[in-house]
Amino acid sequence: MSAPVFLIHDAGLQRVQVNDEVPLTGEEGRHAVSSLRINVGEEVELVDGHGLRVRGTVIIVSGKDTLRIQVTKIEVEGFAELRTTVVQALPKGEHGELAVDLLTQVGVDVIVPWAAARSLTRWAPDRIEKARNKWQGALTAAAKQSRRARWPVLGELATTTAVADLIAAGGTCIVLHEEAVASVLDVPIADLGGTSNLVLIVGPEGGISDEERDIFRAAGAIEACLGPGVLRSSAAGAVAVAVLSAARNWGGPVMGGSRS
């Protein structure tokens, strides 16, 4: 079984060397000691969410919220060949958090919540921060569970105009749509010096409106489908990322290194 992962925001983690001792305290330390009941001799991994992974062995457990870890290995998780931004229309209920959970697990780089015309859920101006915090909580839990060192970035709530600007900024954009003839695997993804940037747009339960489709096509987006069935909004993005990652990322090296 792989070692549990804990997030450390301290910039000092970047300067850590093998055999150094690193404390884990606060909420993460409390979770390690009181919830997971980690003991001396067990291995854990500390990440900064930006690609740094520090592996070590617990040498001291103190109180209810403090561990000291002796570093045994340091790695830098690089960027994958295909870097993916998923624009996720706001789904109803808890399906938003589910979408974020699944997208994080399959390795997406950026998640952008989108206020689509047919979204059944609306983030009122005075509730945007609370809603984003729920998505961020789902992202954090999934990143730890999937043992990621480089975590997705959660963007601000986007309008359709903002999404069109993102499409026009460059790279390849695929709009998932059930009426599309082409498969997501048929869409050529531009290679930019060994890496590729993909924007993937997932509509709401009510579908993407004709006006939105026109706006996205005018900005340079290509419509494609996943298969004969229609997936839930909360699952479609993750399935598409998994399909494309299996073809472009998984099984191949990422750009990074280690200081073991």
C-alpha positions in Angstrom: 0.0 0.0 0.0 1.3 3.5 -0.9 2.2 5.9 1.9 -0.4 8.5 3.0 0.0 12.1 1.6 -0.1 15.3 3.6 0.0 18.9 2.4 2.6 21.3 3.7 2.4 25.0 2.6 5.7 26.0 4.2 8.1 27.2 1.4 10.9 25.7 3.5 9.9 22.3 2.2 11.7 23.3 -1.1 15.0 23.5 0.7 14.8 20.1 2.4 17.5 17.5 1.8 17.7 13.8 2.4 18.2 12.9 6.1 16.7 16.2 7.2 13.9 16.2 9.8 10.6 17.8 8.9 7.8 18.5 11.4 4.1 17.9 10.5 1.8 19.9 12.7 -1.5 21.7 12.7 -4.6 20.2 11.0 -2.5 17.8 8.8 -0.6 16.6 11.9 -3.8 16.1 13.8 -5.2 14.1 11.0 -2.1 11.9 10.9 -1.9 11.3 14.6 -5.5 11.3 15.8 -7.4 10.0 12.8 -4.9 7.8 10.9 -3.0 6.9 14.1 0.3 6.9 12.3 3.1 5.5 14.4 6.9 5.7 14.6 8.5 3.7 11.8 5.8 4.3 9.2 6.4 6.0 5.9 4.5 9.1 4.8 4.8 11.6 1.9 4.7 15.4 2.2 3.7 17.4 -0.8 3.4 21.1 -1.6 0.7 20.8 -4.3 3.2 22.2 -6.9 5.0 19.0 -7.7 7.4 18.5 -4.8 7.1 15.1 -3.1 9.1 14.4 0.1 9.1 10.8 1.3 10.2 10.0 4.9 9.9 7.8 7.9 8.2 8.9 11.1 10.7 9.1 14.0 8.7 11.0 16.6 5.0 11.2 17.5 4.2 13.9 20.0 0.8 14.8 21.5 -2.3 14.7 19.3 -1.0 16.7 16.3 2.7 16.5 15.8 5.0 14.2 13.9 8.7 14.4 13.0 9.7 12.8 9.7 13.2 11.9 8.6 13.5 12.5 4.8 14.5 9.5 2.7 13.7 10.6 -0.8 12.8 13.8 -2.7 11.1 13.9 -6.0 9.8 16.6 -8.3 6.7 15.6 -10.2 6.8 17.3 -13.6 4.1 18.3 -16.0 2.5 15.7 -18.2 2.8 15.8 -21.9 -0.9 16.7 -22.3 -1.9 19.5 -19.9 -5.7 19.7 -19.5 -8.0 22.4 -18.3 -11.6 21.3 -17.8 -14.4 23.9 -17.9 -17.1 22.3 -15.8 -20.6 23.7 -16.0 -22.2 23.9 -12.6 -24.1 20.6 -12.0 -26.9 20.2 -9.6 -26.5 19.4 -5.9 -23.4 17.5 -4.9 -22.6 16.5 -8.4 -20.3 19.5 -8.6 -18.0 18.1 -5.8 -18.2 14.7 -7.5 -17.0 16.1 -10.8 -14.1 17.8 -9.1 -13.2 14.6 -7.2 -13.2 12.6 -10.4 -11.3 15.2 -12.4 -8.6 15.4 -9.7 -8.2 11.7 -9.6 -7.6 11.4 -13.3 -4.9 14.1 -13.3 -6.5 17.3 -14.7 -4.4 20.4 -14.3 -7.0 23.2 -14.0 -10.7 23.1 -13.2 -12.9 26.1 -14.1 -16.4 26.3 -12.8 -18.7 27.7 -15.5 -22.1 29.4 -15.1 -23.7 27.9 -18.2 -27.1 29.1 -19.5 -28.8 25.9 -18.7 -27.1 25.1 -15.4 -29.7 24.1 -12.8 -27.4 25.4 -10.1 -26.6 29.0 -9.7 -23.9 30.5 -7.4 -25.4 33.6 -6.0 -22.8 36.5 -5.6 -22.9 36.2 -1.8 -22.4 32.4 -1.9 -19.6 32.1 -4.5 -16.8 31.8 -1.9 -18.7 29.1 0.0 -19.4 27.2 -3.1 -15.8 27.4 -4.3 -14.6 26.2 -0.9 -16.8 23.1 -1.3 -15.1 22.4 -4.6 -11.7 23.1 -3.1 -12.4 20.7 -0.3 -13.3 18.0 -2.8 -10.2 18.7 -4.8 -8.0 18.5 -1.7 -9.4 15.2 -0.5 -9.1 13.7 -4.0 -5.6 14.9 -4.5 -4.5 13.2 -1.3 -6.4 10.0 -2.0 -4.9 9.8 -5.5 -1.4 10.6 -4.0 -0.8 13.6 -6.3 2.1 15.9 -5.7 1.0 18.4 -8.3 -2.6 19.5 -7.5 -5.1 21.0 -9.9 -5.7 24.7 -9.8 -9.3 25.7 -9.2 -10.3 28.7 -11.3 -12.8 31.5 -10.6 -16.4 31.1 -11.6 -16.4 31.8 -15.4 -19.0 33.4 -17.7 -19.5 32.1 -21.2 -17.6 35.1 -22.5 -14.7 34.2 -20.2 -14.7 30.7 -21.5 -14.6 31.9 -25.1 -11.6 34.1 -24.2 -9.9 31.0 -22.7 -10.6 29.1 -26.0 -9.2 31.9 -28.1 -6.0 32.1 -26.0 -4.5 29.1 -27.8 -4.1 25.4 -27.7 -6.8 22.9 -28.6 -10.4 23.1 -27.3 -12.9 20.2 -27.3 -16.6 20.8 -26.5 -18.2 17.5 -25.4 -21.5 17.2 -27.2 -23.7 14.2 -27.8 -24.6 15.3 -31.4 -21.0 15.5 -32.5 -19.8 13.2 -35.2 -16.1 13.1 -34.3 -14.7 11.2 -31.3 -12.5 12.9 -28.8 -9.7 10.7 -30.0 -10.2 12.0 -33.6 -9.4 15.6 -32.6 -5.9 16.6 -33.5 -4.2 18.2 -30.4 -1.5 20.7 -31.3 2.0 19.9 -30.1 3.8 22.9 -28.6 7.4 21.9 -28.2 6.7 18.5 -26.6 3.7 19.5 -24.6 0.1 20.2 -25.5 -2.6 22.3 -23.9 -6.2 21.1 -24.1 -9.3 22.9 -22.9 -12.2 20.5 -22.4 -15.7 21.9 -22.0 -18.4 20.0 -20.2 -22.0 21.2 -20.3 -24.7 21.1 -17.6 -27.5 18.5 -17.3 -29.7 20.5 -19.6 -27.0 20.6 -22.3 -25.1 23.5 -23.9 -27.3 26.0 -25.6 -27.2 26.7 -29.3 -25.9 30.2 -28.6 -23.1 28.9 -26.4 -22.2 26.4 -29.1 -22.0 29.2 -31.7 -19.8 31.3 -29.4 -17.4 28.5 -28.7 -17.1 27.4 -32.3 -16.4 31.0 -33.3 -13.6 31.1 -30.7 -12.0 28.0 -32.3 -13.5 25.1 -30.3 -14.2 21.6 -31.9 -17.2 19.5 -30.9 -16.6 15.8 -30.2 -18.4 13.0 -28.4 -17.3 10.2 -26.1 -19.5 7.4 -27.5 -23.1 6.4 -28.2 -24.3 7.0 -24.6 -24.8 10.3 -22.7 -22.9 10.6 -19.5 -23.8 12.7 -16.5 -22.2 16.1 -16.4 -20.3 15.1 -13.3 -18.7 12.1 -15.0 -18.2 13.2 -18.6 -15.1 15.3 -18.1 -13.3 12.7 -16.1 -14.0 10.0 -18.7 -12.8 12.2 -21.5 -9.6 13.1 -19.6 -9.0 9.4 -18.8 -9.5 8.4 -22.5 -7.1 11.2 -23.7 -4.6 10.6 -20.9 -4.4 6.9 -21.7 -3.4 7.8 -25.2 -1.1 10.7 -24.4 0.1 10.6 -20.8 -0.2 7.3 -18.9 2.7 4.9 -19.4 5.0 7.7 -20.5 7.5 9.8 -18.6 6.6 13.2 -17.2 9.0 16.1 -17.2 10.6 16.2 -13.8 13.3 14.7 -11.7 14.4 13.6 -8.2 16.9 14.4 -5.5 17.0 11.0 -4.0 
